[in-house]
């Protein structure tokens, strides 16, 4: 059941999204060769609590950390550890907050120092596919329109679009209806309506779309060991252009038109 948010609820989610964006940007600034994943996680938790918000992932289905940190071939749900990042790595940073009873969720993939051209290209295409989907997130369009937009950006590069993990509705729960797949075949014809809030999050693999879960029961990795990238925003459907609650580009401005 899809919950349509009131203006009061949207305002709380807007504030939550800004906090998510702020913490993500501060964590991203810490990413450099030699920093450990647990250092990033501890910084994110400290920043979250100082902002008066609660880390959304910590304790969720037994997860013990604030961030999901996924390096190189890791797709999503990587567990923070003492692993030190190296020059040329890419790291997916997935982060959510609960604030005044509502959730915000966002992710970006960050280059560690200078990365190979293939890694930079994968990251750019994945981010472009996110914004392509957001551009279609208008009242009257369907979830298939969003998925088709992602595919149209990704397919020419012959990358794999992960199917096992999808975007989702978000509000008083971290994961609400509807599911928001990143591939057209899996998406429904559910029409978007003003007041809907969803998290769109393409996960794109350099090679095969296939993934496997490691023995820790959390970390998903590419089956072929090639790179993966992940970008995500929480957005609201409006009467006009979609509003991005978690914008971390262009000074954190939250309208699609600010994305060049």
C-alpha positions in Angstrom: 0.0 0.0 0.0 1.5 3.3 -1.1 1.3 6.1 1.4 0.7 9.6 0.1 2.4 12.1 2.4 0.9 15.3 3.7 2.6 18.7 3.4 3.7 18.4 7.0 5.1 14.9 6.5 6.9 16.1 3.3 8.5 18.9 5.3 9.9 16.5 7.9 11.2 14.3 5.1 12.8 17.4 3.4 14.6 18.2 6.6 15.7 14.6 7.0 17.0 14.5 3.5 19.1 17.6 4.0 20.7 16.0 7.0 21.4 12.8 5.0 23.0 14.9 2.3 25.1 16.9 4.8 26.5 13.8 6.5 27.2 12.1 3.2 29.1 15.1 1.9 31.1 15.3 5.1 31.9 11.6 4.9 32.8 11.8 1.2 35.4 14.5 2.1 37.1 12.1 4.4 37.6 9.4 1.7 41.3 9.1 0.8 44.0 6.5 0.6 44.7 5.0 4.0 41.4 5.8 5.7 39.7 2.8 7.1 36.1 1.8 6.5 35.4 1.8 10.3 36.8 5.3 10.5 34.2 6.5 8.0 31.4 4.6 9.8 32.3 6.1 13.2 32.4 9.6 11.7 29.0 9.1 10.1 27.4 8.0 13.4 29.0 10.9 15.3 27.7 13.4 12.7 24.3 11.9 12.6 23.8 12.0 16.4 25.2 15.5 16.6 22.5 16.5 14.1 19.8 15.1 16.3 19.0 12.2 14.0 19.3 8.4 14.4 21.3 6.2 12.0 18.7 4.3 10.0 20.7 1.2 9.2 22.2 0.5 12.7 20.2 -2.3 14.2 18.1 -2.8 11.0 17.6 -6.6 10.6 20.7 -7.1 12.8 23.1 -4.8 10.8 25.5 -3.3 13.3 26.8 -0.1 11.6 25.8 3.3 10.4 27.1 3.0 6.8 27.0 0.3 4.2 30.5 0.6 2.6 31.0 -1.4 -0.6 34.5 -1.4 -2.2 35.2 -2.2 -5.9 33.5 -5.5 -6.7 31.2 -5.2 -3.7 27.7 -4.1 -4.9 25.8 -3.2 -1.7 25.6 -3.9 2.0 29.3 -4.0 2.6 30.2 -4.1 6.3 32.6 -1.4 7.7 35.9 -3.0 8.9 39.5 -2.1 9.5 40.1 -2.4 5.8 42.1 0.7 4.6 41.2 2.2 1.2 43.8 2.3 -1.5 44.5 4.7 -4.4 42.3 3.6 -7.3 39.6 2.0 -5.2 36.0 3.0 -5.6 33.7 2.9 -2.5 29.9 2.9 -2.4 28.6 4.8 0.6 25.0 4.0 1.4 23.5 5.9 4.3 20.1 6.6 5.9 18.7 8.6 8.8 15.6 8.6 10.9 14.4 12.1 11.9 11.2 12.9 13.7 9.7 9.6 12.7 10.6 9.7 9.0 13.5 8.3 7.0 15.9 9.5 4.3 18.2 7.3 2.3 20.9 8.1 -0.2 24.1 6.6 -1.7 27.0 7.7 -3.8 30.1 6.0 -5.1 33.4 7.8 -4.4 36.8 7.6 -6.2 39.7 7.0 -3.8 42.4 9.3 -5.3 42.9 8.8 -9.0 40.9 5.8 -10.4 41.3 4.0 -13.7 39.2 5.3 -16.7 36.9 2.3 -16.7 36.0 2.9 -13.0 35.4 6.6 -13.6 33.2 5.8 -16.6 31.1 3.2 -14.6 30.6 5.7 -11.9 29.5 8.5 -14.3 27.1 6.3 -16.2 25.5 5.0 -13.0 25.0 8.5 -11.7 23.6 9.6 -15.0 21.2 6.8 -14.9 19.9 7.9 -11.5 19.2 11.4 -12.7 17.7 10.1 -15.9 15.2 8.1 -13.8 14.5 11.1 -11.6 13.7 13.2 -14.7 10.9 10.8 -15.4 9.6 10.8 -11.8 6.5 12.9 -12.6 2.9 12.6 -11.8 1.2 10.3 -14.3 4.3 8.5 -15.3 4.9 4.9 -14.2 7.6 2.9 -12.5 8.3 1.4 -15.9 9.2 4.9 -17.2 11.8 5.2 -14.5 13.3 1.8 -15.1 13.3 2.4 -18.9 15.2 5.7 -18.4 17.9 3.8 -16.4 18.2 1.1 -19.1 18.4 3.7 -21.9 21.5 5.2 -20.2 23.2 1.9 -19.1 22.6 -0.5 -22.0 24.8 1.2 -24.6 27.7 0.6 -22.3 26.9 -3.1 -22.0 26.9 -2.9 -18.2 24.9 -5.2 -16.0 21.9 -3.8 -14.1 21.5 -5.6 -10.8 18.1 -7.2 -10.4 18.3 -8.7 -6.9 18.2 -5.3 -5.2 15.8 -2.4 -6.1 14.7 1.0 -5.0 11.7 1.4 -2.7 9.1 3.6 -1.2 10.2 5.5 2.0 8.5 7.4 4.8 7.7 6.3 8.3 9.6 3.1 7.4 12.9 2.8 5.6 11.4 0.4 3.1 7.8 1.0 2.0 5.7 0.1 -1.0 6.3 0.3 -3.9 9.4 -1.5 -5.1 11.3 0.5 -7.6 13.2 -1.9 -9.9 16.0 -0.5 -12.2 15.1 -2.7 -15.1 11.9 -2.3 -17.2 10.9 -5.9 -17.2 10.7 -6.0 -13.4 8.9 -2.7 -12.9 5.1 -2.3 -12.6 2.8 0.1 -14.4 2.0 1.8 -11.0 1.3 5.5 -11.7 3.2 8.1 -9.8 1.1 10.6 -7.8 2.0 13.8 -5.9 2.9 13.1 -2.3 4.6 9.8 -3.1 8.1 9.5 -1.8 10.5 6.9 -3.2 14.2 6.1 -3.2 15.7 5.4 -6.6 19.0 3.5 -6.5 20.5 2.0 -9.6 23.3 -0.5 -8.9 25.3 -1.1 -12.1 28.0 -3.7 -12.7 30.9 -3.3 -15.1 30.3 -6.9 -16.3 27.5 -9.4 -15.6 24.4 -8.3 -13.6 24.8 -11.5 -11.5 25.7 -11.1 -7.8 26.3 -13.4 -4.9 26.2 -12.9 -1.1 29.3 -13.5 1.0 29.4 -15.6 4.1 28.8 -12.6 6.3 25.2 -12.8 4.9 25.3 -9.1 4.0 27.9 -8.2 1.4 26.8 -8.6 -2.2 29.5 -8.8 -4.7 29.6 -9.2 -8.5 29.8 -12.8 -9.6 32.6 -12.0 -12.1 34.7 -9.9 -9.7 34.4 -6.7 -11.8 33.5 -3.3 -10.4 30.1 -2.1 -9.3 28.7 1.4 -8.7 25.7 2.6 -6.7 23.9 6.0 -6.5 20.7 6.8 -4.7 18.4 9.7 -3.9 15.2 10.0 -1.9 12.7 12.1 -3.9 9.1 13.3 -3.7 6.6 13.3 -6.6 5.0 16.7 -7.0 2.6 18.4 -9.4 5.6 19.5 -11.4 9.3 18.5 -11.4 10.4 15.9 -8.8 12.0 17.2 -5.6 15.3 15.6 -4.5 15.4 15.5 -0.7 18.9 14.2 -0.5 20.7 16.2 -3.2 24.5 16.2 -2.6 25.5 18.1 -5.8 25.2 21.7 -6.6 25.5 22.9 -3.0 22.8 20.4 -1.9 20.0 22.1 -3.9 17.1 19.8 -4.3 15.5 20.4 -7.7 16.2 18.4 -10.8 16.9 21.5 -12.8 20.0 22.1 -10.8 21.6 19.0 -12.1 23.8 19.8 -15.2 
